[in-house]
Amino acid sequence: MRRDKTGGRAMAALASHLGPALALLVAAAPVFAQDPAALAGKGERFFMEQGCYGCHTVGKVGTQGIAADLSRIGGKYDRAYLTKWLQDPSSQKPNAHMPKIHLSGDEASALAAYLASLR
């Protein structure tokens, strides 16, 4: 195996060029590296702890008639869309009734994983 005689300068240059994109990937890595079932479980706990069921229903849990029944939302939208929706509903649908809620990236990803699992 041949060693790089530049002392890693090529990799440093590449990392410098990819800086912002690389930073996003590194920041998102812990979330995407998690087991999907574990992440969805974390999202389900978040759904219950934050009181999302106060407006939404999932199966027999929640309040009917206020907001959408989310029991099968994962069959309609994928995780990427749901993550964007959770971060800013009006960016996905300008006349959305759901308010923008402040979620960390990990919270939005876990909640989206849970919702995407509902089929």
C-alpha positions in Angstrom: 0.0 0.0 0.0 1.4 3.4 -1.0 1.4 6.2 1.5 0.4 9.7 0.7 3.7 11.8 0.4 1.7 15.0 0.9 1.2 14.4 4.5 -2.5 14.3 4.2 -2.8 17.7 2.6 -5.1 16.3 -0.1 -7.5 15.1 2.5 -7.3 18.4 4.4 -8.0 20.3 1.2 -11.0 18.1 0.5 -12.3 18.5 4.0 -11.9 22.3 3.7 -13.8 22.3 0.4 -16.6 20.1 1.8 -16.6 21.9 5.2 -20.3 22.9 5.4 -21.7 19.7 3.9 -19.3 17.6 5.9 -20.3 19.4 9.1 -24.0 18.6 8.4 -23.2 15.0 7.8 -21.2 14.7 11.0 -23.9 16.4 13.0 -26.6 14.2 11.6 -24.5 11.0 11.9 -25.6 10.0 15.5 -29.3 10.3 14.5 -29.0 8.3 11.3 -26.7 5.7 12.9 -29.3 4.7 15.4 -31.4 1.6 15.0 -34.6 2.6 13.2 -36.8 0.8 15.8 -35.0 2.5 18.7 -35.3 5.9 17.1 -39.0 5.4 16.4 -39.4 4.3 20.1 -37.7 7.5 21.2 -40.1 9.4 18.9 -43.1 7.7 20.4 -42.0 8.6 23.9 -41.5 12.2 22.8 -45.0 12.2 21.2 -46.5 11.2 24.5 -44.3 13.3 26.8 -44.8 16.5 24.8 -48.6 16.0 24.6 -49.0 15.7 20.8 -51.9 13.4 21.6 -53.7 16.5 22.9 -54.5 17.4 19.3 -53.7 14.3 17.3 -54.8 10.7 17.5 -52.8 7.5 16.9 -55.0 4.5 17.1 -57.2 4.9 20.1 -54.9 7.3 21.9 -55.4 11.0 21.6 -58.1 13.6 21.0 -60.4 13.2 18.0 -61.6 16.1 16.0 -59.0 18.7 16.7 -56.2 17.7 14.3 -55.2 15.0 11.9 -55.4 11.3 12.8 -51.8 10.2 12.5 -52.5 6.4 12.7 -51.3 5.8 9.1 -49.3 8.9 8.3 -46.2 6.8 7.5 -48.0 5.3 4.5 -48.6 8.8 3.1 -45.3 10.6 3.8 -41.7 9.5 4.2 -39.4 10.3 7.1 -37.6 13.2 5.2 -40.9 15.0 4.5 -42.1 14.5 8.1 -38.9 15.8 9.5 -39.3 19.0 7.4 -42.9 19.3 8.4 -42.1 19.0 12.1 -39.4 21.7 11.8 -41.6 24.2 10.0 -45.1 23.1 8.9 -45.9 26.3 7.0 -42.9 25.7 4.7 -44.5 22.5 3.6 -48.0 23.8 3.5 -48.5 27.6 3.7 -52.0 27.4 5.2 -51.0 24.7 7.8 -53.0 24.9 11.1 -50.2 23.3 13.0 -48.0 25.8 14.7 -44.2 25.7 14.4 -42.9 24.0 17.5 -39.3 24.3 18.6 -37.6 20.9 18.2 -34.0 20.0 18.2 -32.7 18.1 15.2 -32.6 14.9 17.2 -36.2 15.4 18.5 -37.6 16.1 15.0 -35.7 13.1 13.5 -37.0 10.8 16.3 -40.5 12.0 16.0 -40.4 11.8 12.2 -39.1 8.2 12.5 -42.0 7.3 14.8 -44.6 8.9 12.5 -43.0 7.3 9.4 -43.4 3.9 11.2 -47.2 4.4 11.5 -48.8 2.5 8.6 
